[in-house]
Amino acid sequence: MTAPAALNPLPAGAGTAPGPVLIVEDSPVQAEMLRRVVEGAGYEVQLAGDGAAALALARERRPAAVVSDVNMPVMDGYELCRRVHAEAGLADVPVILLTSLADTRDVIGGLNAGADCYVTKPYDEAQLLATLRTQIDAPSPPSCSAGCPPMRLRIGDAVHEVRPRDSRQLVGLLVSTYESAVYQNRQLRSVQDRLVAANRELEESNRTLEAAYAELRETQSRLVQSAKMASLGELVAGVAHEINNPLAFVLNHHATVSRALAQVGAEARPHLTPERARLLDKAAERLTDMAGGLERIRDLVVKLRTFSRLDAGEIRTIDVAEAVESVLTLLQHRLRDHIRVTRRFGPQASLECYPGPFNQVVMNLVANAVDAIDADARDGEIVITTSQEAEMMHIEIADNGKGMSDAVRERIFEPFFTTKGVGEGTGLGLSISFGIVRQHGGTLEAFSQEGVGTRMVVRLPLRQKVPAAATNTGAQT
């Protein structure tokens, strides 16, 4: 029930109601609410709790109008309406029925009872008062001498016989029914508009929550993987340090032994038998082979130290080829048997980036390329190409593995999406790599064809103009 609309006060003299407005309502709460509304508009009010009590009050003092609920004990609103219009002194008193109008029978019942109009529950106060004023102020038309003839109305599939009291009653009741329907429809449309607006807000909230949840999951995964990679970096750095010390000792002594053997051999060779001379040459060859092995170990240590840089929070200028080689060194155990690596490094070698995260991107992409090549294949190949275009560094890692369908390719950067079996991949590597490249101001794209292979293309600016927060690293997909 809405707040009452402002009404003009009743005109003095002729506009004064000839009698009270008789409100018939068995609910004390509803009766009091109606009394406040009607009295607030300047009308005198009488209250009755049922039709019988209302009829008795109307006989004592003729009301200006009757506003009655339909469903009441003792005597309902329809019977009250018939009784009022059956008495000579009350026949022209307008009767307004309050009903839900939930069924066609309500309208037919009101017509046959002689009701003048309906007001739908829950009622709008302005509509109720406008209807009341119209019924009180309208002049009474002449009634049919013997009542209007019966009429047959078809409503839907049913035919109803009605006996209107007079033309005004017929038109007024039908018009009020239509007005009530219009009002209810307006209310429904208003509710529908509010529901649509609320639904839009809910959808927007859901999108916001989904985005926040996705960001939370990505952040959480990065934090976990960052801790793992930090531990791995410390481990690799520690191993490199522990190897480097004895390696330096062995290299120094190897040089000493090589020089000593060369000097002693030169002096002793004229006095040696052919067999001893061959042993001396074999020892020199073994020292040369040892030098090659030691150099490979020293190269491995250098690359381990390059990979394990713990300065990820700072932008550094790195040598791209050197960074790639450090990654290939760590993955050598997965490459040596069946995969050939072809390097096509361009002339531009330096790049500003966060070294640790950059190394992790390269490792993720190379590891995925290794996984894409069948373990039984003998002609597997990974081609790593670097080039410069304008102010961008291009790094392409291509394989001749099994490739991907378009449906899979469109989802590979989603967190936790993986085509690998349970326990073989986390689905985080490519999504984290994508985030690292994006925070460097670059792009990461995938091009693939099933049965042919996959190309992963990284484009990074050569210079970092706006330093971003250090990016966390992750595991392979």
C-alpha positions, 0 to 999 in steps of 0.5 A, spaced: 500 500 500 503 506 497 502 513 501 496 517 499 496 522 494 495 529 496 488 531 495 484 537 494 480 538 501 472 537 500 469 543 497 465 547 503 457 547 502 455 543 496 461 538 496 460 536 504 458 528 504 451 527 505 453 522 510 459 518 513 463 513 508 461 506 511 467 501 511 466 494 512 472 490 514 472 484 519 480 485 520 481 490 525 488 492 522 485 493 515 479 497 518 484 502 521 488 503 515 482 504 511 479 509 516 486 513 516 486 513 509 479 515 508 478 520 514 485 523 511 481 525 505 476 529 509 470 524 509 467 522 516 467 514 517 463 509 520 466 502 521 463 495 521 466 488 522 461 484 518 455 485 513 450 484 518 452 490 522 454 494 516 446 494 514 444 495 521 448 502 521 446 504 514 439 503 516 440 508 522 444 513 518 444 513 510 451 513 508 454 516 502 458 510 500 459 503 502 467 500 502 466 493 503 471 487 503 468 481 500 470 475 504 467 476 511 463 472 517 455 473 518 454 476 511 459 477 506 460 483 501 456 480 495 450 479 500 451 486 503 451 489 496 444 486 495 441 488 501 443 495 501 440 496 494 434 492 495 432 497 501 428 503 498 432 508 502 439 505 500 438 503 493 442 509 490 448 508 495 454 506 491 457 500 494 465 499 492 467 492 493 475 490 496 477 484 493 483 480 489 479 479 483 483 472 482 477 469 478 472 471 473 467 469 478 469 475 482 466 480 477 460 476 475 458 476 483 459 483 483 455 485 477 449 480 480 450 483 487 449 490 484 456 492 486 458 499 483 465 498 482 471 494 485 478 496 488 483 491 488 487 488 494 492 490 495 489 497 494 493 503 492 490 509 496 490 514 491 486 509 486 481 508 492 480 515 494 479 517 487 474 511 486 470 513 492 470 521 490 467 519 483 462 514 486 459 519 491 459 525 486 456 522 480 449 523 480 444 517 480 441 515 473 434 513 473 434 505 474 430 500 470 423 500 473 423 492 473 431 492 473 435 491 467 434 485 463 438 479 464 445 479 459 449 473 457 456 475 457 462 470 454 468 470 458 473 465 455 470 459 454 464 460 459 458 464 458 455 467 464 448 470 465 448 477 469 443 482 471 446 489 472 442 494 477 442 499 472 447 502 466 451 506 471 453 500 475 454 495 469 459 500 466 462 502 472 463 495 475 467 493 468 471 500 468 473 499 475 475 492 473 479 494 467 482 499 471 484 494 477 487 490 472 491 496 469 494 498 476 496 490 477 499 490 470 503 496 472 505 494 479 507 487 475 511 491 470 515 495 476 516 489 479 519 486 473 523 492 471 526 491 478 527 484 478 531 485 471 535 491 474 537 486 480 539 480 475 543 485 471 547 487 478 547 480 480 550 478 473 555 483 474 557 481 481 558 474 479 562 476 473 566 481 478 567 475 483 569 470 478 574 475 475 577 476 483 576 468 484 580 467 477 585 472 479 586 469 486 587 462 484 593 465 479 596 469 485 596 463 489 599 458 484 604 464 483 606 464 490 606 457 491 611 456 485 615 462 487 617 458 493 618 452 489 623 456 484 626 460 490 628 453 493 630 450 486 634 456 485 638 456 492 639 448 491 642 449 484 646 455 486 649 451 492 650 445 488 654 449 483 658 452 488 660 446 491 662 443 485 666 449 483 671 449 489 673 442 487 673 443 480 678 449 480 682 444 484 682 439 479 683 444 473 689 447 477 693 440 478 691 437 471 695 443 468 701 442 473 700 434 471 700 435 464 706 440 464 710 435 468 708 429 464 710 433 458 717 435 461 719 428 464 717 425 457 721 429 453 727 427 457 725 420 458 723 418 451 730 417 448 731 412 454 724 408 453 723 402 450 717 402 444 712 399 449 714 404 455 713 410 449 706 408 447 704 408 455 707 415 455 703 417 449 697 414 452 697 417 458 698 424 455 692 422 451 688 421 457 690 427 460 687 431 454 681 427 454 680 429 462 681 436 460 675 436 455 671 433 461 673 438 466 671 444 461 664 441 460 663 440 467 666 448 468 661 450 463 655 446 466 657 450 473 657 457 469 650 455 466 647 453 473 649 459 476 646 463 470 640 459 471 639 460 478 640 468 479 636 470 485 635 477 482 628 476 480 626 483 483 631 487 479 631 488 472 638 486 468 641 486 462 642 479 460 644 475 454 639 471 451 643 466 447 646 465 454 640 464 458 637 459 453 643 455 453 643 455 461 636 452 460 638 447 455 643 444 459 638 443 465 634 439 460 640 436 457 638 429 460 631 429 457 634 431 450 640 427 448 637 420 446 632 422 441 631 430 440 635 434 436 636 442 438 637 447 432 639 454 434 638 460 430 640 466 434 640 472 431 645 478 432 641 482 437 643 478 444 642 483 450 635 484 453 632 488 459 628 483 463 627 480 470 632 474 469 629 469 473 622 469 471 625 470 463 629 463 464 623 460 467 619 462 461 624 459 456 624 452 461 617 452 461 616 452 453 622 448 452 620 443 457 613 443 453 616 442 446 620 436 449 613 433 452 610 434 445 615 429 442 614 422 442 619 418 447 620 413 441 621 418 436 628 418 433 627 424 429 625 429 434 627 436 433 626 443 437 628 449 433 630 455 437 630 462 433 631 469 436 631 475 432 629 483 433 624 487 430 624 494 431 624 495 439 622 488 440 625 481 441 622 475 438 624 468 441 620 462 437 621 455 440 618 450 435 617 443 435 615 437 430 611 434 436 604 431 436 601 439 435 594 441 438 587 442 436 584 449 435 580 447 442 586 445 446 590 451 443 584 456 445 585 454 453 592 452 454 593 459 457 588 458 462 590 456 469 590 449 471 588 446 464 592 441 462 592 435 457 597 431 461 595 425 465 594 425 473 600 427 476 604 429 470 602 436 469 599 442 474 596 446 468 600 452 471 606 453 467 603 456 460 598 460 464 604 463 469 609 464 463 603 468 459 603 472 466 610 473 466 611 475 459 605 480 460 608 483 466 614 485 461 610 488 456 610 483 451 606 477 448 606 470 448 602 466 442 601 459 440 601 456 433 599 449 432 597 444 427 595 436 429 600 432 427 605 437 425 607 441 431 607 447 435 610 454 435 610 458 441 612 465 440 615 470 445 615 478 443 618 482 449 621 489 449 628 490 448 628 495 454 623 495 460 620 503 460 616 502 466 619 497 471 613 492 474 613 488 480 617 482 480 613 476 477 613 469 480 615 463 477 611 457 476 612 449 474 611 446 467 604 444 464 
